[in-house]
């Protein structure tokens, strides 16, 4: 699940050439914007069947924060 999640982050950010780590701050990615966020929300729903509300997303800072949120909801 961890690698699949990291790959989704890369897909949403449209970056194949960089390594995404759990310690990374989402806001530090150059491609992080509202479109990347929406793309990631859609991918999480599609791949993990997890819905993340905007208010919950706002509370996440790192890749790990978001991963933990998703992991807690995966059936």
C-alpha positions as CSV (number, residue, x, y, z in Angstrom):
1,X,0.0,0.0,0.0
2,X,2.8,2.4,0.8
3,X,4.4,2.3,-2.6
4,X,1.1,2.5,-4.4
5,X,0.3,5.6,-2.3
6,X,3.6,7.2,-3.1
7,X,3.1,6.5,-6.8
8,X,-0.3,8.2,-6.6
9,X,1.3,11.3,-5.2
10,X,3.8,11.3,-8.1
11,X,1.0,10.9,-10.5
12,X,-1.1,13.7,-9.1
13,X,2.0,16.0,-9.1
14,X,2.9,14.8,-12.6
15,X,6.5,14.2,-11.5
16,X,8.3,10.9,-12.4
17,X,11.8,12.2,-12.0
18,X,11.8,12.9,-8.3
19,X,11.6,10.7,-5.3
20,X,8.6,11.2,-3.0
21,X,9.2,10.4,0.7
22,X,6.8,10.3,3.6
23,X,8.7,13.1,5.3
24,X,8.1,15.5,2.4
25,X,5.9,18.5,3.0
26,X,3.1,18.6,0.4
27,X,3.5,22.4,0.1
28,X,7.2,22.0,-0.8
29,X,6.5,20.4,-4.2
30,X,6.7,22.9,-7.0
31,X,3.7,21.3,-8.7
32,X,1.5,21.4,-5.5
33,X,-1.5,23.5,-6.3
34,X,-5.3,23.3,-6.2
35,X,-5.3,21.1,-9.4
36,X,-2.8,18.7,-8.0
37,X,-4.9,18.5,-4.8
38,X,-8.1,17.8,-6.7
39,X,-6.3,15.2,-8.8
40,X,-5.0,13.5,-5.7
41,X,-8.4,13.5,-4.1
42,X,-9.8,11.8,-7.2
43,X,-7.0,9.3,-7.3
44,X,-7.4,8.4,-3.7
45,X,-11.1,7.8,-4.2
46,X,-10.5,5.7,-7.3
47,X,-7.6,3.6,-6.1
48,X,-8.4,3.2,-2.4
49,X,-12.1,4.0,-2.3
50,X,-11.4,6.7,0.3
51,X,-13.0,10.2,0.4
52,X,-11.0,13.0,1.9
53,X,-12.9,16.2,2.7
54,X,-11.3,19.5,2.2
55,X,-11.2,20.3,5.9
56,X,-9.4,17.0,6.6
57,X,-7.0,17.6,3.8
58,X,-6.2,21.1,5.2
59,X,-5.0,19.4,8.4
60,X,-2.3,17.3,6.5
61,X,1.1,18.8,6.1
62,X,3.3,15.9,5.1
63,X,2.9,12.9,2.7
64,X,2.9,10.7,5.9
65,X,0.0,12.7,7.4
66,X,-2.1,12.1,4.3
67,X,-1.0,8.5,4.1
68,X,-2.1,7.9,7.7
69,X,-5.5,9.5,7.0
70,X,-6.0,7.3,4.0
71,X,-4.7,4.2,5.7
72,X,-7.2,4.7,8.6
73,X,-10.1,4.6,6.2
74,X,-9.1,1.8,3.8
75,X,-11.5,-1.1,4.2
